[in-house]
Amino acid sequence: MSFPIVRNRRLRASAAMRNLVREHAVSVNDLIYPIFVTHGANVLNEIPSMPGVYHYSLDRLEEEIREVVSLGIQAVLLFGVPHEKDAHGSSAYDPNGIVQQATRRIKQWAPDLLVVADTCLCQFTDHGHCGVVHVDQAKGTADVRNDPSLELLTKAAVSQAEAGADIIAPSNMMDGFVYAIRQGLDAAGYEHVPIMSYSVKYASSFYGPFRDAAHSTPQFGDRRTYQMDPANAREALREAESDIAEGADFLMVKPALAYMDVLRMLRDRYDLPLVAYNVSAEYSMVKAAAAQGWIDERSIVLETMVGFKRAGADLIITYFAKDIVRWLQA
């Protein structure tokens, strides 16, 4: 018995042929660029653990937004670093909070640029947790209260929508957060504002540099009671299914690089837009290795982005967004 010789090499013979048959590609339209805004004047401070990523005060933010727009990036994800913090994270839902102020200015400078507002309390609370903490002095315990947290998160989401945010991105992982925020937005007249849910957010070791950037490290305990166990994959389907039932418009997997199997599982099961968050440590590890000359940063990053797309991501949140666009344009 003889078998035909399959000559796949013919489809890899030239760059033009490879481009013609390429199954996945990354474009500027896939990218969301995270930005950290803070109070003060003339603040342009590089975050030590994230080379090339900065804290911007409002008076320095416009130049960054102009660059983002000039590159063709269509969406930014805003994180706020407040001047003061309290137990309830009140500046998260203050109409004059840092995210709200930044949003209003961005919509003046670049009306067509989509503003995605991260909706959480951890950057704004003095304890660093994503919700309301109840302390039992007698027992010497402290725990995050789910339902009181939902009330404050909903207030934050509504205040962000009032400021002009195009998309609300709740990252808190409280039970029922999508439903609570959807109800709150609808009641306030923002039925048109979609929710990009951090549906599958793991209690990951890959967040360290972000916590440096957002000044959001928990002052006690950790977030494992409300974020997911990295060992669990099937749980991701339950979390995503719950968020869809509650009214989510996008599903996110965070982190992305170590969880491509989860991206693939969600892509195979659900048809909502799927977002991969290329998180801070994934960024910083590449930057550190590239600085040592151990890797080719451009090749590594572009291959990783294609990996996210191949796994099923429609959108990618990444600190590399500006670099990626420049590489694609070169």
PABADREN-865540 format. One record per residue (C-alpha): residue number from 0; residue in three letters; x, y, z. Coordinates in nm, 3 decimals, always signed. Layout:
N
<NUM,ALA,<X,Y,Z>>
...
REM end
This chain:
330
<0,MET,<+0.000,+0.000,+0.000>>
<1,SER,<+0.129,+0.343,-0.087>>
<2,PHE,<+0.043,+0.675,+0.069>>
<3,PRO,<+0.040,+1.017,-0.091>>
<4,ILE,<+0.314,+1.254,+0.014>>
<5,VAL,<+0.162,+1.559,+0.182>>
<6,ARG,<+0.367,+1.860,+0.086>>
<7,ASN,<+0.277,+2.126,+0.342>>
<8,ARG,<+0.617,+2.279,+0.274>>
<9,ARG,<+0.467,+2.433,-0.041>>
<10,LEU,<+0.251,+2.654,+0.183>>
<11,ARG,<+0.554,+2.776,+0.375>>
<12,ALA,<+0.776,+2.845,+0.077>>
<13,SER,<+0.771,+3.224,+0.095>>
<14,ALA,<+0.672,+3.504,+0.330>>
<15,ALA,<+0.385,+3.599,+0.098>>
<16,MET,<+0.254,+3.243,+0.097>>
<17,ARG,<+0.283,+3.217,+0.477>>
<18,ASN,<+0.086,+3.540,+0.516>>
<19,LEU,<-0.179,+3.415,+0.275>>
<20,VAL,<-0.252,+3.100,+0.474>>
<21,ARG,<-0.190,+3.237,+0.824>>
<22,GLU,<-0.476,+3.133,+1.053>>
<23,HIS,<-0.444,+3.408,+1.316>>
<24,ALA,<-0.308,+3.759,+1.322>>
<25,VAL,<-0.281,+4.046,+1.568>>
<26,SER,<-0.394,+4.396,+1.475>>
<27,VAL,<-0.423,+4.732,+1.646>>
<28,ASN,<-0.798,+4.669,+1.671>>
<29,ASP,<-0.734,+4.385,+1.916>>
<30,LEU,<-0.555,+4.595,+2.177>>
<31,ILE,<-0.660,+4.774,+2.496>>
<32,TYR,<-0.392,+4.982,+2.667>>
<33,PRO,<-0.391,+5.016,+3.050>>
<34,ILE,<-0.311,+5.358,+3.199>>
<35,PHE,<-0.250,+5.458,+3.562>>
<36,VAL,<-0.375,+5.804,+3.658>>
<37,THR,<-0.305,+5.982,+3.984>>
<38,HIS,<-0.340,+6.314,+4.164>>
<39,GLY,<-0.075,+6.583,+4.174>>
<40,ALA,<+0.095,+6.809,+3.922>>
<41,ASN,<+0.355,+6.728,+3.659>>
<42,VAL,<+0.362,+6.361,+3.764>>
<43,LEU,<+0.525,+6.135,+3.510>>
<44,ASN,<+0.679,+5.864,+3.725>>
<45,GLU,<+0.800,+5.536,+3.584>>
<46,ILE,<+0.680,+5.238,+3.786>>
<47,PRO,<+0.998,+5.065,+3.910>>
<48,SER,<+0.879,+4.711,+3.847>>
<49,MET,<+0.722,+4.793,+3.509>>
<50,PRO,<+0.975,+4.963,+3.278>>
<51,GLY,<+0.804,+5.194,+3.030>>
<52,VAL,<+0.480,+5.218,+3.230>>
<53,TYR,<+0.406,+5.540,+3.419>>
<54,HIS,<+0.184,+5.713,+3.667>>
<55,TYR,<+0.029,+6.019,+3.500>>
<56,SER,<-0.118,+6.320,+3.671>>
<57,LEU,<-0.407,+6.480,+3.488>>
<58,ASP,<-0.190,+6.761,+3.351>>
<59,ARG,<+0.046,+6.506,+3.191>>
<60,LEU,<-0.222,+6.266,+3.072>>
<61,GLU,<-0.314,+6.445,+2.750>>
<62,GLU,<+0.024,+6.383,+2.586>>
<63,GLU,<-0.014,+6.011,+2.653>>
<64,ILE,<-0.367,+6.005,+2.516>>
<65,ARG,<-0.256,+6.191,+2.203>>
<66,GLU,<+0.014,+5.929,+2.144>>
<67,VAL,<-0.232,+5.643,+2.196>>
<68,VAL,<-0.472,+5.796,+1.944>>
<69,SER,<-0.196,+5.865,+1.692>>
<70,LEU,<-0.104,+5.496,+1.700>>
<71,GLY,<-0.461,+5.394,+1.622>>
<72,ILE,<-0.528,+5.223,+1.956>>
<73,GLN,<-0.902,+5.238,+2.011>>
<74,ALA,<-0.943,+5.172,+2.383>>
<75,VAL,<-0.770,+5.243,+2.713>>
<76,LEU,<-0.828,+5.080,+3.051>>
<77,LEU,<-0.814,+5.332,+3.335>>
<78,PHE,<-0.678,+5.256,+3.681>>
<79,GLY,<-0.686,+5.524,+3.949>>
<80,VAL,<-0.429,+5.581,+4.222>>
<81,PRO,<-0.599,+5.814,+4.473>>
<82,HIS,<-0.442,+6.072,+4.699>>
<83,GLU,<-0.624,+5.944,+5.006>>
<84,LYS,<-0.773,+5.608,+5.102>>
<85,ASP,<-1.031,+5.499,+5.358>>
<86,ALA,<-1.196,+5.180,+5.479>>
<87,HIS,<-1.479,+5.200,+5.224>>
<88,GLY,<-1.280,+5.322,+4.925>>
<89,SER,<-1.502,+5.628,+4.895>>
<90,SER,<-1.291,+5.794,+4.627>>
<91,ALA,<-1.381,+5.505,+4.394>>
<92,TYR,<-1.737,+5.639,+4.370>>
<93,ASP,<-1.665,+6.006,+4.426>>
<94,PRO,<-1.790,+6.206,+4.122>>
<95,ASN,<-1.460,+6.394,+4.142>>
<96,GLY,<-1.248,+6.084,+4.193>>
<97,ILE,<-0.933,+6.046,+3.989>>
<98,VAL,<-1.083,+5.796,+3.740>>
<99,GLN,<-1.389,+6.014,+3.691>>
<100,GLN,<-1.181,+6.326,+3.633>>
<101,ALA,<-0.952,+6.144,+3.390>>
<102,THR,<-1.247,+6.001,+3.201>>
<103,ARG,<-1.408,+6.340,+3.149>>
<104,ARG,<-1.083,+6.487,+3.020>>
<105,ILE,<-1.013,+6.197,+2.786>>
<106,LYS,<-1.359,+6.226,+2.633>>
<107,GLN,<-1.288,+6.596,+2.569>>
<108,TRP,<-0.948,+6.532,+2.413>>
<109,ALA,<-1.040,+6.217,+2.218>>
<110,PRO,<-1.418,+6.164,+2.198>>
<111,ASP,<-1.387,+5.849,+1.987>>
<112,LEU,<-1.134,+5.677,+2.214>>
<113,LEU,<-1.311,+5.412,+2.420>>
<114,VAL,<-1.262,+5.450,+2.794>>
<115,VAL,<-1.284,+5.124,+2.988>>
<116,ALA,<-1.311,+5.194,+3.360>>
<117,ASP,<-1.176,+4.935,+3.601>>
<118,THR,<-1.436,+4.902,+3.876>>
<119,CYS,<-1.293,+4.784,+4.205>>
<120,LEU,<-1.221,+4.913,+4.554>>
<121,CYS,<-0.875,+4.770,+4.623>>
<122,GLN,<-0.680,+5.076,+4.503>>
<123,PHE,<-0.904,+5.303,+4.708>>
<124,THR,<-0.928,+5.119,+5.041>>
<125,ASP,<-0.673,+5.159,+5.318>>
<126,HIS,<-0.676,+4.781,+5.373>>
<127,GLY,<-0.622,+4.693,+5.005>>
<128,HIS,<-0.911,+4.450,+4.969>>
<129,CYS,<-1.171,+4.462,+4.693>>
<130,GLY,<-1.469,+4.509,+4.922>>
<131,VAL,<-1.598,+4.610,+5.262>>
<132,VAL,<-1.403,+4.448,+5.545>>
<133,HIS,<-1.573,+4.351,+5.872>>
<134,VAL,<-1.338,+4.324,+6.168>>
<135,ASP,<-1.439,+4.116,+6.470>>
<136,GLN,<-1.217,+4.247,+6.748>>
<137,ALA,<-1.330,+3.982,+6.995>>
<138,LYS,<-1.236,+3.696,+6.763>>
<139,GLY,<-0.942,+3.873,+6.609>>
<140,THR,<-1.073,+3.806,+6.257>>
<141,ALA,<-1.148,+4.011,+5.949>>
<142,ASP,<-1.348,+3.914,+5.643>>
<143,VAL,<-1.475,+4.075,+5.324>>
<144,ARG,<-1.853,+4.124,+5.325>>
<145,ASN,<-2.002,+4.047,+4.986>>
<146,ASP,<-2.336,+4.231,+4.975>>
<147,PRO,<-2.224,+4.562,+5.131>>
<148,SER,<-1.936,+4.553,+4.882>>
<149,LEU,<-2.181,+4.520,+4.592>>
<150,GLU,<-2.355,+4.841,+4.696>>
<151,LEU,<-2.032,+5.040,+4.680>>
<152,LEU,<-1.915,+4.878,+4.358>>
<153,THR,<-2.245,+4.966,+4.195>>
<154,LYS,<-2.207,+5.327,+4.307>>
<155,ALA,<-1.858,+5.331,+4.157>>
<156,ALA,<-1.981,+5.191,+3.825>>
<157,VAL,<-2.262,+5.445,+3.800>>
<158,SER,<-2.027,+5.734,+3.881>>
<159,GLN,<-1.785,+5.612,+3.612>>
<160,ALA,<-2.066,+5.592,+3.356>>
<161,GLU,<-2.181,+5.942,+3.453>>
<162,ALA,<-1.827,+6.066,+3.389>>
<163,GLY,<-1.841,+5.923,+3.037>>
<164,ALA,<-1.689,+5.574,+3.061>>
<165,ASP,<-1.785,+5.369,+2.757>>
<166,ILE,<-1.736,+5.028,+2.922>>
<167,ILE,<-1.749,+4.925,+3.287>>
<168,ALA,<-1.493,+4.657,+3.379>>
<169,PRO,<-1.560,+4.520,+3.729>>
<170,SER,<-1.260,+4.329,+3.863>>
<171,ASN,<-1.365,+4.262,+4.222>>
<172,MET,<-1.489,+3.900,+4.200>>
<173,MET,<-1.767,+3.945,+4.455>>
<174,ASP,<-2.057,+3.702,+4.411>>
<175,GLY,<-2.331,+3.859,+4.201>>
<176,PHE,<-2.130,+4.167,+4.101>>
<177,VAL,<-2.238,+4.167,+3.736>>
<178,TYR,<-2.607,+4.153,+3.826>>
<179,ALA,<-2.577,+4.426,+4.087>>
<180,ILE,<-2.386,+4.659,+3.854>>
<181,ARG,<-2.616,+4.588,+3.559>>
<182,GLN,<-2.920,+4.672,+3.770>>
<183,GLY,<-2.754,+4.988,+3.899>>
<184,LEU,<-2.650,+5.108,+3.555>>
<185,ASP,<-2.994,+5.042,+3.409>>
<186,ALA,<-3.171,+5.220,+3.693>>
<187,ALA,<-2.946,+5.523,+3.643>>
<188,GLY,<-3.024,+5.539,+3.270>>
<189,TYR,<-2.706,+5.371,+3.142>>
<190,GLU,<-2.861,+5.066,+2.978>>
<191,HIS,<-2.633,+5.123,+2.679>>
<192,VAL,<-2.310,+5.093,+2.879>>
<193,PRO,<-2.172,+4.737,+2.849>>
<194,ILE,<-1.998,+4.537,+3.122>>
<195,MET,<-1.660,+4.379,+3.056>>
<196,SER,<-1.653,+4.130,+3.339>>
<197,TYR,<-1.335,+3.997,+3.494>>
<198,SER,<-1.523,+3.669,+3.486>>
<199,VAL,<-1.232,+3.435,+3.542>>
<200,LYS,<-0.980,+3.604,+3.768>>
<201,TYR,<-0.733,+3.381,+3.946>>
<202,ALA,<-0.561,+3.443,+4.278>>
<203,SER,<-0.238,+3.464,+4.085>>
<204,SER,<+0.126,+3.534,+4.161>>
<205,PHE,<+0.145,+3.728,+3.834>>
<206,TYR,<-0.004,+4.049,+3.981>>
<207,GLY,<+0.295,+4.167,+4.183>>
<208,PRO,<+0.407,+4.459,+3.964>>
<209,PHE,<+0.048,+4.578,+3.924>>
<210,ARG,<+0.009,+4.602,+4.300>>
<211,ASP,<+0.324,+4.810,+4.301>>
<212,ALA,<+0.170,+5.033,+4.035>>
<213,ALA,<-0.175,+5.061,+4.191>>
<214,HIS,<-0.055,+5.066,+4.554>>
<215,SER,<-0.313,+4.795,+4.620>>
<216,THR,<-0.133,+4.521,+4.813>>
<217,PRO,<-0.365,+4.385,+5.085>>
<218,GLN,<-0.259,+4.501,+5.432>>
<219,PHE,<-0.359,+4.165,+5.578>>
<220,GLY,<-0.453,+3.823,+5.447>>
<221,ASP,<-0.493,+3.768,+5.074>>
<222,ARG,<-0.766,+3.757,+4.810>>
<223,ARG,<-0.799,+3.382,+4.780>>
<224,THR,<-1.145,+3.381,+4.936>>
<225,TYR,<-1.291,+3.573,+4.641>>
<226,GLN,<-1.047,+3.508,+4.357>>
<227,MET,<-1.014,+3.168,+4.189>>
<228,ASP,<-0.779,+2.884,+4.273>>
<229,PRO,<-0.518,+2.851,+3.993>>
<230,ALA,<-0.568,+2.474,+4.005>>
<231,ASN,<-0.931,+2.498,+3.890>>
<232,ALA,<-1.039,+2.501,+3.526>>
<233,ARG,<-1.398,+2.371,+3.534>>
<234,GLU,<-1.481,+2.639,+3.790>>
<235,ALA,<-1.404,+2.895,+3.520>>
<236,LEU,<-1.699,+2.771,+3.319>>
<237,ARG,<-1.930,+2.813,+3.617>>
<238,GLU,<-1.802,+3.165,+3.682>>
<239,ALA,<-1.844,+3.265,+3.317>>
<240,GLU,<-2.188,+3.109,+3.290>>
<241,SER,<-2.301,+3.296,+3.601>>
<242,ASP,<-2.176,+3.627,+3.463>>
<243,ILE,<-2.351,+3.571,+3.131>>
<244,ALA,<-2.678,+3.501,+3.312>>
<245,GLU,<-2.631,+3.820,+3.514>>
<246,GLY,<-2.582,+4.036,+3.204>>
<247,ALA,<-2.212,+4.046,+3.114>>
<248,ASP,<-2.129,+4.170,+2.764>>
<249,PHE,<-1.762,+4.063,+2.757>>
<250,LEU,<-1.583,+3.779,+2.937>>
<251,MET,<-1.224,+3.816,+3.057>>
<252,VAL,<-0.958,+3.569,+3.163>>
<253,LYS,<-0.690,+3.708,+3.395>>
<254,PRO,<-0.400,+3.628,+3.383>>
<255,ALA,<-0.382,+3.506,+3.024>>
<256,LEU,<-0.043,+3.349,+2.960>>
<257,ALA,<-0.063,+3.063,+3.210>>
<258,TYR,<-0.435,+3.012,+3.143>>
<259,MET,<-0.463,+2.968,+2.767>>
<260,ASP,<-0.646,+2.641,+2.826>>
<261,VAL,<-0.914,+2.840,+3.008>>
<262,LEU,<-0.936,+3.088,+2.720>>
<263,ARG,<-0.988,+2.796,+2.485>>
<264,MET,<-1.256,+2.642,+2.708>>
<265,LEU,<-1.453,+2.965,+2.720>>
<266,ARG,<-1.414,+3.025,+2.347>>
<267,ASP,<-1.547,+2.679,+2.265>>
<268,ARG,<-1.849,+2.723,+2.490>>
<269,TYR,<-1.957,+3.089,+2.473>>
<270,ASP,<-1.993,+3.339,+2.191>>
<271,LEU,<-1.948,+3.665,+2.383>>
<272,PRO,<-1.635,+3.871,+2.306>>
<273,LEU,<-1.347,+3.715,+2.498>>
<274,VAL,<-1.072,+3.928,+2.655>>
<275,ALA,<-0.724,+3.811,+2.753>>
<276,TYR,<-0.542,+4.020,+3.015>>
<277,ASN,<-0.167,+4.006,+2.957>>
<278,VAL,<-0.089,+4.104,+3.315>>
<279,SER,<+0.191,+4.296,+3.483>>
<280,ALA,<+0.433,+4.015,+3.570>>
<281,GLU,<+0.397,+3.870,+3.220>>
<282,TYR,<+0.504,+4.213,+3.096>>
<283,SER,<+0.781,+4.269,+3.349>>
<284,MET,<+0.941,+3.927,+3.303>>
<285,VAL,<+0.978,+3.987,+2.931>>
<286,LYS,<+1.116,+4.337,+2.989>>
<287,ALA,<+1.368,+4.208,+3.242>>
<288,ALA,<+1.489,+3.925,+3.020>>
<289,ALA,<+1.510,+4.155,+2.718>>
<290,ALA,<+1.713,+4.408,+2.917>>
<291,GLN,<+1.965,+4.131,+2.988>>
<292,GLY,<+1.984,+4.042,+2.621>>
<293,TRP,<+1.850,+3.693,+2.685>>
<294,ILE,<+1.548,+3.717,+2.453>>
<295,ASP,<+1.426,+3.909,+2.150>>
<296,GLU,<+1.149,+4.119,+2.303>>
<297,ARG,<+0.966,+4.190,+1.978>>
<298,SER,<+0.953,+3.827,+1.869>>
<299,ILE,<+0.853,+3.699,+2.212>>
<300,VAL,<+0.573,+3.954,+2.253>>
<301,LEU,<+0.426,+3.911,+1.905>>
<302,GLU,<+0.434,+3.532,+1.940>>
<303,THR,<+0.257,+3.559,+2.274>>
<304,MET,<-0.012,+3.782,+2.127>>
<305,VAL,<-0.072,+3.536,+1.844>>
<306,GLY,<-0.096,+3.266,+2.110>>
<307,PHE,<-0.375,+3.457,+2.284>>
<308,LYS,<-0.559,+3.494,+1.954>>
<309,ARG,<-0.511,+3.127,+1.871>>
<310,ALA,<-0.648,+3.032,+2.211>>
<311,GLY,<-0.965,+3.226,+2.130>>
<312,ALA,<-0.919,+3.583,+2.253>>
<313,ASP,<-1.095,+3.858,+2.060>>
<314,LEU,<-0.931,+4.139,+2.258>>
<315,ILE,<-0.604,+4.169,+2.449>>
<316,ILE,<-0.534,+4.404,+2.738>>
<317,THR,<-0.160,+4.456,+2.738>>
<318,TYR,<+0.102,+4.704,+2.856>>
<319,PHE,<+0.286,+4.623,+2.533>>
<320,ALA,<+0.008,+4.779,+2.320>>
<321,LYS,<+0.205,+5.082,+2.199>>
<322,ASP,<+0.512,+4.872,+2.124>>
<323,ILE,<+0.304,+4.615,+1.936>>
<324,VAL,<+0.152,+4.878,+1.711>>
<325,ARG,<+0.494,+5.022,+1.628>>
<326,TRP,<+0.628,+4.674,+1.549>>
<327,LEU,<+0.329,+4.597,+1.326>>
<328,GLN,<+0.378,+4.925,+1.142>>
<329,ALA,<+0.752,+4.879,+1.092>>
REM end
